[in-house]
Amino acid sequence: MMTAVLLVTAAGLGFLAFFEPCTIATHTLFAARISHETARRRWLELVELVLSRSALLAAIFGVAAWVGLQGFPTGAAMTMLGVIGAVYVVARRVYLPVPHLEFFHLIPGHGRMPQGLKLGLTLPACTLPLVAVVGVICALTRRPDTAVWAGFLFAGMFSLPTLWYSMREFDGANRKFLSKSAIASPYLTAMLLWFGAFLVWRMGS
């Protein structure tokens, strides 16, 4: 049961991560740029993005599962989900100075790295709570093998819209949809997290 919850959550939150405000702009710009490249170059940059992101998230979730969280209290899980949901709503009105985690800075010569690798090795600020939620579930399962698959799922679903938009022309309808998505996604994320807190409360009562 916990494994299914982990994989479904990783896929769902991974897809939602693309549409968060601080993510959607950088990824659509990347997609728009590579859409004008040759097919070979476009696919190379997309593969670099997906593989680097998959490796990063598989490592993070795998370590979380290996470390584990024994006896994580229900109240703490509810509080965490509730607070993270509130942060998403507040961030729509108040700027919160949370930095992106740019792991590519740890690699020598990162200034010459392709943009796809840099993007794949970056966790935008507004995706960090989503990664944290999946990481906690990984820690609760204590199954590093399943956690690695969760990393692949999160990365794949996160990257899927970038692949889609790199194959399409950015017309007015696409821009309008993405603009509305960036406005609505934090509220949708908050509602999902609060619903998760409610489920935790129901299971713990």
C-alpha positions as a Markdown table, in Angstrom:
| # | Residue | x | y | z |
|---|---|---|---|---|
| 1 | Met | 0.0 | 0.0 | 0.0 |
| 2 | Met | 2.7 | 2.5 | 1.0 |
| 3 | Thr | 4.7 | 1.7 | -2.2 |
| 4 | Ala | 1.7 | 2.5 | -4.4 |
| 5 | Val | 1.1 | 5.7 | -2.5 |
| 6 | Leu | 4.7 | 6.7 | -3.0 |
| 7 | Leu | 4.8 | 6.0 | -6.7 |
| 8 | Val | 1.4 | 7.7 | -7.4 |
| 9 | Thr | 2.5 | 10.7 | -5.3 |
| 10 | Ala | 5.9 | 11.0 | -7.0 |
| 11 | Ala | 4.2 | 10.9 | -10.5 |
| 12 | Gly | 1.5 | 13.4 | -9.6 |
| 13 | Leu | 3.7 | 15.9 | -7.8 |
| 14 | Gly | 6.4 | 15.6 | -10.4 |
| 15 | Phe | 3.9 | 16.6 | -13.1 |
| 16 | Leu | 2.6 | 19.4 | -11.0 |
| 17 | Ala | 6.2 | 20.7 | -10.4 |
| 18 | Phe | 6.4 | 21.9 | -14.0 |
| 19 | Phe | 3.4 | 24.2 | -13.6 |
| 20 | Glu | 4.6 | 26.0 | -10.5 |
| 21 | Pro | 5.3 | 29.7 | -11.1 |
| 22 | Cys | 9.1 | 29.7 | -10.5 |
| 23 | Thr | 9.5 | 26.6 | -12.8 |
| 24 | Ile | 7.2 | 27.2 | -15.7 |
| 25 | Ala | 9.0 | 30.2 | -17.1 |
| 26 | Thr | 12.5 | 28.7 | -17.2 |
| 27 | His | 11.2 | 25.4 | -18.6 |
| 28 | Thr | 9.0 | 27.0 | -21.3 |
| 29 | Leu | 11.9 | 29.3 | -22.4 |
| 30 | Phe | 14.2 | 26.2 | -22.6 |
| 31 | Ala | 11.5 | 24.3 | -24.6 |
| 32 | Ala | 11.0 | 27.3 | -26.9 |
| 33 | Arg | 14.8 | 27.6 | -27.5 |
| 34 | Ile | 15.5 | 24.0 | -28.3 |
| 35 | Ser | 12.4 | 23.8 | -30.5 |
| 36 | His | 14.4 | 25.8 | -33.1 |
| 37 | Glu | 17.4 | 23.4 | -32.9 |
| 38 | Thr | 17.9 | 20.4 | -35.2 |
| 39 | Ala | 16.1 | 17.3 | -34.2 |
| 40 | Arg | 19.4 | 15.6 | -33.1 |
| 41 | Arg | 20.4 | 18.6 | -30.9 |
| 42 | Arg | 16.9 | 18.9 | -29.4 |
| 43 | Trp | 16.8 | 15.3 | -28.4 |
| 44 | Leu | 20.3 | 15.5 | -27.0 |
| 45 | Glu | 19.4 | 18.4 | -24.7 |
| 46 | Leu | 16.2 | 16.7 | -23.6 |
| 47 | Val | 18.0 | 13.5 | -22.8 |
| 48 | Glu | 20.6 | 15.5 | -20.8 |
| 49 | Leu | 17.8 | 17.1 | -18.9 |
| 50 | Val | 15.9 | 13.9 | -18.1 |
| 51 | Leu | 18.9 | 11.8 | -17.2 |
| 52 | Ser | 20.5 | 14.4 | -14.9 |
| 53 | Arg | 17.2 | 15.2 | -13.2 |
| 54 | Ser | 16.5 | 11.4 | -12.8 |
| 55 | Ala | 20.0 | 10.8 | -11.3 |
| 56 | Leu | 19.6 | 13.7 | -8.9 |
| 57 | Leu | 16.1 | 12.8 | -7.6 |
| 58 | Ala | 16.9 | 9.1 | -7.5 |
| 59 | Ala | 19.9 | 9.8 | -5.3 |
| 60 | Ile | 17.9 | 12.2 | -3.0 |
| 61 | Phe | 15.0 | 9.8 | -2.6 |
| 62 | Gly | 17.3 | 6.8 | -2.3 |
| 63 | Val | 19.3 | 8.4 | 0.5 |
| 64 | Ala | 16.0 | 9.4 | 2.3 |
| 65 | Ala | 14.8 | 5.8 | 2.2 |
| 66 | Trp | 18.1 | 4.5 | 3.4 |
| 67 | Val | 18.2 | 6.9 | 6.3 |
| 68 | Gly | 14.5 | 6.3 | 7.1 |
| 69 | Leu | 12.1 | 7.8 | 9.6 |
| 70 | Gln | 11.1 | 5.4 | 12.3 |
| 71 | Gly | 8.1 | 6.3 | 14.4 |
| 72 | Phe | 7.3 | 9.5 | 12.4 |
| 73 | Pro | 4.3 | 10.9 | 14.4 |
| 74 | Thr | 1.0 | 11.4 | 12.6 |
| 75 | Gly | 0.7 | 14.9 | 14.1 |
| 76 | Ala | 4.0 | 15.9 | 12.6 |
| 77 | Ala | 3.0 | 14.6 | 9.1 |
| 78 | Met | -0.3 | 16.5 | 9.3 |
| 79 | Thr | 1.5 | 19.7 | 10.4 |
| 80 | Met | 4.1 | 19.4 | 7.7 |
| 81 | Leu | 1.6 | 19.0 | 4.9 |
| 82 | Gly | -0.6 | 21.8 | 6.3 |
| 83 | Val | 2.2 | 24.3 | 6.7 |
| 84 | Ile | 3.6 | 23.6 | 3.2 |
| 85 | Gly | 0.1 | 24.1 | 1.7 |
| 86 | Ala | -0.2 | 27.4 | 3.5 |
| 87 | Val | 3.3 | 28.5 | 2.2 |
| 88 | Tyr | 2.1 | 27.9 | -1.3 |
| 89 | Val | -0.9 | 30.2 | -0.8 |
| 90 | Val | 1.1 | 32.9 | 1.0 |
| 91 | Ala | 3.8 | 32.9 | -1.7 |
| 92 | Arg | 1.2 | 34.0 | -4.2 |
| 93 | Arg | 0.9 | 37.3 | -2.3 |
| 94 | Val | 4.2 | 37.7 | -0.5 |
| 95 | Tyr | 7.6 | 37.1 | -1.9 |
| 96 | Leu | 9.5 | 34.5 | 0.0 |
| 97 | Pro | 13.3 | 34.6 | -0.6 |
| 98 | Val | 13.8 | 30.8 | -1.0 |
| 99 | Pro | 16.7 | 30.1 | -3.4 |
| 100 | His | 16.9 | 27.5 | -6.1 |
| 101 | Leu | 19.1 | 24.5 | -5.3 |
| 102 | Glu | 21.6 | 24.5 | -8.2 |
| 103 | Phe | 23.5 | 21.3 | -7.7 |
| 104 | Phe | 25.6 | 21.8 | -10.9 |
| 105 | His | 27.6 | 24.4 | -9.0 |
| 106 | Leu | 29.2 | 21.4 | -7.2 |
| 107 | Ile | 30.7 | 20.2 | -10.5 |
| 108 | Pro | 34.1 | 21.7 | -11.7 |
| 109 | Gly | 33.8 | 23.7 | -14.9 |
| 110 | His | 30.0 | 24.0 | -14.6 |
| 111 | Gly | 30.1 | 27.3 | -16.5 |
| 112 | Arg | 30.6 | 25.3 | -19.7 |
| 113 | Met | 27.9 | 22.8 | -19.0 |
| 114 | Pro | 24.9 | 22.5 | -21.5 |
| 115 | Gln | 21.7 | 24.2 | -20.4 |
| 116 | Gly | 19.9 | 20.9 | -20.3 |
| 117 | Leu | 22.3 | 19.5 | -17.7 |
| 118 | Lys | 22.1 | 22.7 | -15.6 |
| 119 | Leu | 18.3 | 22.7 | -15.7 |
| 120 | Gly | 18.2 | 19.0 | -14.7 |
| 121 | Leu | 20.6 | 19.5 | -11.8 |
| 122 | Thr | 18.5 | 22.4 | -10.4 |
| 123 | Leu | 15.6 | 22.2 | -8.0 |
| 124 | Pro | 13.5 | 25.4 | -8.3 |
| 125 | Ala | 12.4 | 26.9 | -5.0 |
| 126 | Cys | 8.7 | 26.2 | -5.5 |
| 127 | Thr | 9.4 | 22.5 | -6.2 |
| 128 | Leu | 11.4 | 22.0 | -3.0 |
| 129 | Pro | 8.3 | 21.3 | -0.8 |
| 130 | Leu | 7.0 | 18.7 | -3.4 |
| 131 | Val | 10.4 | 17.0 | -3.3 |
| 132 | Ala | 10.3 | 17.1 | 0.5 |
| 133 | Val | 6.9 | 15.4 | 0.6 |
| 134 | Val | 8.0 | 12.6 | -1.7 |
| 135 | Gly | 11.3 | 12.3 | 0.3 |
| 136 | Val | 9.4 | 11.9 | 3.6 |
| 137 | Ile | 7.3 | 9.1 | 2.1 |
| 138 | Cys | 10.4 | 7.5 | 0.8 |
| 139 | Ala | 11.9 | 7.7 | 4.3 |
| 140 | Leu | 8.8 | 6.1 | 5.8 |
| 141 | Thr | 8.8 | 3.2 | 3.3 |
| 142 | Arg | 12.5 | 2.5 | 4.0 |
| 143 | Arg | 12.8 | 0.9 | 0.5 |
| 144 | Pro | 15.7 | 2.5 | -1.4 |
| 145 | Asp | 14.9 | 0.5 | -4.5 |
| 146 | Thr | 11.3 | 1.8 | -4.7 |
| 147 | Ala | 12.6 | 5.3 | -3.8 |
| 148 | Val | 14.9 | 5.2 | -6.8 |
| 149 | Trp | 11.9 | 4.4 | -9.0 |
| 150 | Ala | 10.0 | 7.3 | -7.4 |
| 151 | Gly | 12.9 | 9.5 | -8.4 |
| 152 | Phe | 12.7 | 8.4 | -12.0 |
| 153 | Leu | 8.9 | 8.9 | -12.0 |
| 154 | Phe | 9.1 | 12.3 | -10.5 |
| 155 | Ala | 11.8 | 13.4 | -12.9 |
| 156 | Gly | 10.0 | 11.9 | -15.9 |
| 157 | Met | 6.7 | 13.5 | -15.2 |
| 158 | Phe | 8.4 | 16.8 | -14.3 |
| 159 | Ser | 10.2 | 16.8 | -17.7 |
| 160 | Leu | 7.3 | 15.5 | -19.8 |
| 161 | Pro | 5.6 | 19.0 | -20.4 |
| 162 | Thr | 9.1 | 20.4 | -21.5 |
| 163 | Leu | 9.3 | 17.6 | -24.1 |
| 164 | Trp | 5.7 | 18.3 | -25.2 |
| 165 | Tyr | 6.3 | 22.0 | -25.6 |
| 166 | Ser | 9.6 | 21.6 | -27.4 |
| 167 | Met | 7.7 | 19.9 | -30.2 |
| 168 | Arg | 5.0 | 22.6 | -30.5 |
| 169 | Glu | 4.9 | 26.2 | -31.6 |
| 170 | Phe | 4.3 | 28.7 | -28.8 |
| 171 | Asp | 1.2 | 30.4 | -30.0 |
| 172 | Gly | -1.2 | 32.6 | -28.1 |
| 173 | Ala | -3.3 | 29.7 | -26.8 |
| 174 | Asn | -0.3 | 28.0 | -25.4 |
| 175 | Arg | 0.9 | 31.1 | -23.7 |
| 176 | Lys | -2.5 | 31.8 | -22.2 |
| 177 | Phe | -2.9 | 28.3 | -20.9 |
| 178 | Leu | 0.6 | 28.4 | -19.3 |
| 179 | Ser | -0.1 | 31.8 | -17.8 |
| 180 | Lys | -3.3 | 30.6 | -16.2 |
| 181 | Ser | -1.6 | 27.4 | -15.0 |
| 182 | Ala | 1.1 | 29.4 | -13.2 |
| 183 | Ile | -1.6 | 31.3 | -11.4 |
| 184 | Ala | -3.7 | 28.3 | -10.4 |
| 185 | Ser | -1.1 | 25.7 | -9.6 |
| 186 | Pro | -0.1 | 27.0 | -6.2 |
| 187 | Tyr | -3.7 | 26.8 | -5.0 |
| 188 | Leu | -4.1 | 23.4 | -6.5 |
| 189 | Thr | -0.9 | 22.2 | -4.8 |
| 190 | Ala | -2.1 | 23.7 | -1.5 |
| 191 | Met | -5.5 | 21.9 | -1.7 |
| 192 | Leu | -3.8 | 18.6 | -2.5 |
| 193 | Leu | -1.4 | 19.0 | 0.5 |
| 194 | Trp | -4.3 | 19.9 | 2.8 |
| 195 | Phe | -6.2 | 16.9 | 1.5 |
| 196 | Gly | -3.2 | 14.7 | 2.2 |
| 197 | Ala | -3.1 | 16.1 | 5.8 |
| 198 | Phe | -6.8 | 15.2 | 6.1 |
| 199 | Leu | -6.1 | 11.7 | 4.9 |
| 200 | Val | -3.3 | 11.4 | 7.4 |
| 201 | Trp | -5.6 | 12.6 | 10.2 |
| 202 | Arg | -8.3 | 10.1 | 9.2 |
| 203 | Met | -5.8 | 7.2 | 9.0 |
| 204 | Gly | -4.4 | 8.1 | 12.4 |
| 205 | Ser | -7.7 | 8.6 | 14.2 |
